[in-house]
């Protein structure tokens, strides 16, 4: 298979690139390095197309000759989207439309789109299932929902085998702890390794369904190859609710440090509880997440301890 990974220099993207290469596939990466890191691609046998998702011509060039497109390129942040909804829309909506058009026009057989559990937003159902109504609370969530609908429409109208995977708080080695919009796991680990207390927004009792990146990559590979899933939208979730404050305690325990978090006011656009049911992905893809939160956190701590902070 000749595969294109948009956002291949990003956190999840570079893990997927490495997996595809290990499986013997030819890999091309499209990235503008706005949030991706060139160092993640060093030493890898990939063809790099440097460019922006907002350019149809550049996306068209990247897709040409590929059998499957794994579309992970985005501006992946709720707070960023609240501050700058226009850019989030341009990258995540217009960019996704460009990818789908290029795939249609270049004859790619499959597009796997990285959506987000944030589309459920204010819907109080726990665990979330694909049958629950999306009630997005942020521009980022609205943009991801629009991408899903474009995938469904392109499957219905053009026959493109487009699949959307709703990701639930993916974490793992290689996440950037220094970005203003860094995910909570690398921020906690880095702060406590430096002898600082973690910052928690809100009361810390908000929950998330933390899912290890290796499990998520497994699902992307399956979604790129399993027959009969065009037009589907599926949750990718471990299936366990973990509060943010519990997560911080687990990290503190792994690092054997004291725990007195810096509590700050909650942030706009963030949901109170999140946990997902992945019955559809298990049924249609044969996906089976195997990493517990505790085991995955231990992997992250071990990996972060091997590099300077």
FENTA-V322885 format. One line per field, one symbol per residue. ss: DSSP state (H for helix, E for strand, L for the rest). phi: phi as a letter, one per 40 degrees, with the letter a starting at -180 (. if undefined). psi: psi as a letter, one per 30 degrees, with the letter a starting at -180 (. if undefined). A space follows every 10 residues. Layout:
ss = ???
phi = ???
psi = ???
//
This chain:
ss = LEEEEELLLL HHHHHHHHHH HHLLLEEEEE ELLLLLLHHH HLLLLLEEEE LLLLLHHHHH HHHLLLLEEE ELLLLLLHHH HHHLHHHHHH HHHHHHHHHH HHHHHHLLLE EEEEEEHHHH LLLLLLLELL LLLLLLLLHH HHHHHHHHHH HHHHHHHHLL EEEEEEELLE ELLLLLLLLL LLLHHHHHHH HHHLLLLLEE ELLLLLEELL EEHHHHHHHH HHHLLLLLLL LLEEEELLLL LEEHHHHHHH HHHHHLLLLL LEEELLLLLL LLLLLELLHH HHHHHLLLLL LLHHHHHHHH HHHHHLLLL
phi = .cbbbcgccc ccdcccdccc cccgccbbbb abgcbcbddc bcgccbcbbc ibcccccccd cccdgccbbb cbcabcacdc cccacccdcc cccccccdcc ccccccgcca bbbccacccc fcccdbccbc ccccbcbbdc cccccccdcc cccccccbgc cbbbbccbfc aidgcccbcd bccccccccc dcccgbcccb cgcgccbbbc bccccccdcc ccccbccgbd gcbbcbachb cbccccdccc cdcccfbcba cccbdcbcgc ccbaabbbdc ccccbgcacb ccdccccccc ccccccbcb
psi = kjkkjkgfga deefeeeeee effglkkkkk kfgeflkeff fkgkilkkjk lkffjeeeee eefkgkekkj jfkljikeee eeeifeeeee efeeeeeeee eeeeffgkfk kjkjakfffe cfkfkklklf fkkkikflee eeeeeeeeee eeeeeeefgk ikkkjjkjik llkfkjfflf gkleeeeeee eefgglkkkk kafffkllik kkeeeeeeee eefffklggk flkkkjkegk kkleeeeeee eeeefhllji ljklllkkfk lekkklkhee eeeefgkjkf kleeeeeeee eeeffflk.
//
